[in-house]
Amino acid sequence: MALSEHEQRLLEEMERNLYHNEADVVTTLGVAKRAPNYTAIVSGVVMAVVGLGLMIWGVGADLTWLGVLGFVVVFAGVMIAVTIPGPVASAPRQGSPSTRSASSFMDQMNDRWDRRRGGQSL
C-alpha cells in the first residue's frame, strides 16, 4: 500500500525528529560504552553459587533461616554481577578496520535507503 505525499512528508519529518532527539539525548546524558567488569561478574556468580548451596542445605536441614540467608546471598551475588559498571571503553580509532567496515556498511545501507526513498533503482 503506497503512502500519500502528505503521509510521506509526515514520516520523513518524524524520522528527522527521531534522529535529532536521539542525538540530543546521547549528548546530554553522556552515554558511553562500558567494558564489562569481569571481576564483579565472577565474584557475583561465585556468591550466587554459594547462596544456592546455602539454600539447598537449609532446605535439607529444615533450617528456614539458612534458606532465607542463602536467597539473600544469591540475590546479592546477582546484583553485584549485573550492576557494578566496568571502566569506560575507549573509542576505537577511526583508522581501525572494524570501524571502517562497520561505518561503510552503515553508509551503504543509508545510501540504499536514500535511493529507495528517491525512487531510484537499487
C-alpha positions as YAML, in Angstrom:
chain: A
units: angstrom
residues:
- id: 1
  name: MET
  ca: [0.00, 0.00, 0.00]
- id: 2
  name: ALA
  ca: [1.59, 3.23, -1.14]
- id: 3
  name: LEU
  ca: [1.73, 6.27, 1.10]
- id: 4
  name: SER
  ca: [0.29, 9.58, 0.01]
- id: 5
  name: GLU
  ca: [2.62, 12.57, -0.33]
- id: 6
  name: HIS
  ca: [1.32, 14.01, 2.92]
- id: 7
  name: GLU
  ca: [1.98, 10.73, 4.77]
- id: 8
  name: GLN
  ca: [5.48, 10.51, 3.26]
- id: 9
  name: ARG
  ca: [6.28, 14.05, 4.42]
- id: 10
  name: LEU
  ca: [4.99, 13.26, 7.91]
- id: 11
  name: LEU
  ca: [7.04, 10.08, 8.04]
- id: 12
  name: GLU
  ca: [10.21, 11.88, 6.92]
- id: 13
  name: GLU
  ca: [9.61, 14.63, 9.47]
- id: 14
  name: MET
  ca: [9.15, 12.06, 12.25]
- id: 15
  name: GLU
  ca: [12.38, 10.29, 11.21]
- id: 16
  name: ARG
  ca: [14.33, 13.57, 11.25]
- id: 17
  name: ASN
  ca: [12.92, 14.43, 14.69]
- id: 18
  name: LEU
  ca: [13.75, 10.97, 15.99]
- id: 19
  name: TYR
  ca: [17.37, 11.17, 14.82]
- id: 20
  name: HIS
  ca: [17.69, 14.71, 16.16]
- id: 21
  name: ASN
  ca: [16.20, 13.81, 19.56]
- id: 22
  name: GLU
  ca: [18.29, 10.66, 19.84]
- id: 23
  name: ALA
  ca: [21.46, 12.65, 19.23]
- id: 24
  name: ASP
  ca: [20.38, 15.20, 21.84]
- id: 25
  name: VAL
  ca: [19.72, 12.51, 24.45]
- id: 26
  name: VAL
  ca: [23.07, 10.82, 23.86]
- id: 27
  name: THR
  ca: [24.88, 14.16, 24.03]
- id: 28
  name: THR
  ca: [23.03, 15.30, 27.14]
- id: 29
  name: LEU
  ca: [23.37, 12.07, 29.09]
- id: 30
  name: GLY
  ca: [26.95, 11.46, 28.04]
- id: 31
  name: VAL
  ca: [26.19, 7.84, 27.28]
- id: 32
  name: ALA
  ca: [29.42, 5.96, 26.83]
- id: 33
  name: LYS
  ca: [30.06, 2.30, 26.23]
- id: 34
  name: ARG
  ca: [31.46, 0.49, 29.22]
- id: 35
  name: ALA
  ca: [33.62, -2.58, 29.17]
- id: 36
  name: PRO
  ca: [32.31, -5.50, 31.25]
- id: 37
  name: ASN
  ca: [33.65, -5.70, 34.79]
- id: 38
  name: TYR
  ca: [34.80, -9.33, 34.81]
- id: 39
  name: THR
  ca: [35.87, -9.21, 38.45]
- id: 40
  name: ALA
  ca: [32.37, -8.21, 39.55]
- id: 41
  name: ILE
  ca: [30.80, -10.80, 37.28]
- id: 42
  name: VAL
  ca: [32.96, -13.64, 38.60]
- id: 43
  name: SER
  ca: [32.52, -12.64, 42.25]
- id: 44
  name: GLY
  ca: [28.76, -12.28, 41.75]
- id: 45
  name: VAL
  ca: [28.49, -15.72, 40.16]
- id: 46
  name: VAL
  ca: [30.55, -17.27, 42.97]
- id: 47
  name: MET
  ca: [28.31, -15.59, 45.55]
- id: 48
  name: ALA
  ca: [25.21, -16.84, 43.75]
- id: 49
  name: VAL
  ca: [26.51, -20.42, 43.69]
- id: 50
  name: VAL
  ca: [27.40, -20.25, 47.40]
- id: 51
  name: GLY
  ca: [23.96, -18.82, 48.15]
- id: 52
  name: LEU
  ca: [22.31, -21.59, 46.14]
- id: 53
  name: GLY
  ca: [24.28, -24.12, 48.17]
- id: 54
  name: LEU
  ca: [23.13, -22.46, 51.40]
- id: 55
  name: MET
  ca: [19.52, -22.57, 50.20]
- id: 56
  name: ILE
  ca: [19.75, -26.28, 49.40]
- id: 57
  name: TRP
  ca: [21.48, -27.01, 52.70]
- id: 58
  name: GLY
  ca: [18.82, -25.00, 54.56]
- id: 59
  name: VAL
  ca: [16.00, -26.95, 52.91]
- id: 60
  name: GLY
  ca: [17.76, -30.27, 53.57]
- id: 61
  name: ALA
  ca: [18.44, -29.46, 57.22]
- id: 62
  name: ASP
  ca: [14.95, -27.91, 57.67]
- id: 63
  name: LEU
  ca: [16.51, -24.59, 58.71]
- id: 64
  name: THR
  ca: [14.37, -21.81, 57.31]
- id: 65
  name: TRP
  ca: [16.73, -19.06, 58.37]
- id: 66
  name: LEU
  ca: [19.58, -20.69, 56.41]
- id: 67
  name: GLY
  ca: [17.41, -20.93, 53.28]
- id: 68
  name: VAL
  ca: [16.48, -17.25, 53.59]
- id: 69
  name: LEU
  ca: [20.14, -16.33, 54.12]
- id: 70
  name: GLY
  ca: [21.03, -18.34, 51.02]
- id: 71
  name: PHE
  ca: [18.41, -16.47, 49.00]
- id: 72
  name: VAL
  ca: [19.78, -13.13, 50.18]
- id: 73
  name: VAL
  ca: [23.30, -14.21, 49.18]
- id: 74
  name: VAL
  ca: [22.06, -15.34, 45.74]
- id: 75
  name: PHE
  ca: [20.26, -12.05, 45.24]
- id: 76
  name: ALA
  ca: [23.28, -10.02, 46.34]
- id: 77
  name: GLY
  ca: [25.56, -12.00, 44.03]
- id: 78
  name: VAL
  ca: [23.32, -11.43, 41.03]
- id: 79
  name: MET
  ca: [23.07, -7.72, 41.81]
- id: 80
  name: ILE
  ca: [26.86, -7.42, 42.11]
- id: 81
  name: ALA
  ca: [27.37, -9.24, 38.81]
- id: 82
  name: VAL
  ca: [24.85, -7.08, 36.97]
- id: 83
  name: THR
  ca: [25.14, -3.58, 38.43]
- id: 84
  name: ILE
  ca: [28.80, -2.79, 39.07]
- id: 85
  name: PRO
  ca: [29.98, -1.00, 35.93]
- id: 86
  name: GLY
  ca: [33.34, -1.54, 34.35]
- id: 87
  name: PRO
  ca: [35.71, 1.12, 33.07]
- id: 88
  name: VAL
  ca: [34.63, 3.33, 30.18]
- id: 89
  name: ALA
  ca: [35.72, 1.67, 26.96]
- id: 90
  name: SER
  ca: [37.97, 3.78, 24.83]
- id: 91
  name: ALA
  ca: [36.55, 4.72, 21.46]
- id: 92
  name: PRO
  ca: [38.06, 2.78, 18.56]
- id: 93
  name: ARG
  ca: [40.37, 4.72, 16.32]
- id: 94
  name: GLN
  ca: [38.91, 5.92, 13.06]
- id: 95
  name: GLY
  ca: [41.55, 4.06, 11.08]
- id: 96
  name: SER
  ca: [40.83, 0.64, 12.54]
- id: 97
  name: PRO
  ca: [39.47, -1.94, 10.08]
- id: 98
  name: SER
  ca: [36.45, -2.83, 12.22]
- id: 99
  name: THR
  ca: [35.33, 0.80, 12.35]
- id: 100
  name: ARG
  ca: [35.83, 1.28, 8.64]
- id: 101
  name: SER
  ca: [33.86, -1.84, 7.71]
- id: 102
  name: ALA
  ca: [31.05, -1.07, 10.14]
- id: 103
  name: SER
  ca: [30.71, 2.53, 9.04]
- id: 104
  name: SER
  ca: [30.97, 1.64, 5.38]
- id: 105
  name: PHE
  ca: [28.25, -0.99, 5.84]
- id: 106
  name: MET
  ca: [26.02, 1.55, 7.52]
- id: 107
  name: ASP
  ca: [26.84, 4.11, 4.84]
- id: 108
  name: GLN
  ca: [25.85, 1.57, 2.20]
- id: 109
  name: MET
  ca: [22.58, 0.84, 3.96]
- id: 110
  name: ASN
  ca: [21.83, 4.55, 4.29]
- id: 111
  name: ASP
  ca: [22.63, 5.12, 0.62]
- id: 112
  name: ARG
  ca: [20.33, 2.27, -0.38]
- id: 113
  name: TRP
  ca: [17.58, 3.70, 1.80]
- id: 114
  name: ASP
  ca: [18.02, 7.17, 0.30]
- id: 115
  name: ARG
  ca: [17.94, 5.77, -3.24]
- id: 116
  name: ARG
  ca: [14.81, 3.79, -2.44]
- id: 117
  name: ARG
  ca: [13.13, 6.85, -0.97]
- id: 118
  name: GLY
  ca: [14.13, 8.85, -4.05]
- id: 119
  name: GLY
  ca: [12.60, 6.28, -6.38]
- id: 120
  name: GLN
  ca: [15.91, 5.17, -7.88]
- id: 121
  name: SER
  ca: [16.55, 1.51, -8.53]
- id: 122
  name: LEU
  ca: [18.86, -0.43, -6.24]
...
